[in-house]
């Protein structure tokens, strides 16, 4: 659950949603001293992508 809102609510330029999600997640992990983040983005026609990031 993203406490800061997802890519649509933060308003990135078209085609930059993935980058916006990644930067927001890394910033949130740094602020909260978190270690892992799960990033998920939907795609058209039932597609989607997910990635797990680890802050070291």
TABELBEL-V939472 format. One record per backbone hydrogen bond with DSSP energy under -0.5 kcal/mol. NH is the residue of the N-H (numbers start at 1). CO is the residue of the C=O. E is the energy in kcal/mol with one decimal. If there is no record, write none. Layout:
nh->{NH & NH}
co->{CO & CO}
e->{E & E}
This chain:
nh->{3 & 5 & 10 & 11 & 12 & 16 & 20 & 21 & 22 & 23 & 24 & 25 & 26 & 27 & 28 & 29 & 30 & 31 & 32 & 33 & 33 & 34 & 37 & 39 & 39 & 41 & 43 & 46 & 47 & 49 & 51 & 53 & 55 & 56}
co->{1 & 2 & 6 & 7 & 7 & 13 & 16 & 17 & 18 & 19 & 20 & 21 & 22 & 23 & 24 & 25 & 26 & 27 & 28 & 29 & 30 & 29 & 53 & 37 & 51 & 49 & 47 & 43 & 44 & 41 & 39 & 37 & 35 & 54}
e->{-0.8 & -1.2 & -1.4 & -0.8 & -1.0 & -2.3 & -2.2 & -2.5 & -2.2 & -2.5 & -2.4 & -2.4 & -2.5 & -2.3 & -2.4 & -2.5 & -2.0 & -2.5 & -2.2 & -0.6 & -0.6 & -2.3 & -2.3 & -0.5 & -3.2 & -2.5 & -2.8 & -0.6 & -1.3 & -2.3 & -2.3 & -2.8 & -3.1 & -0.6}
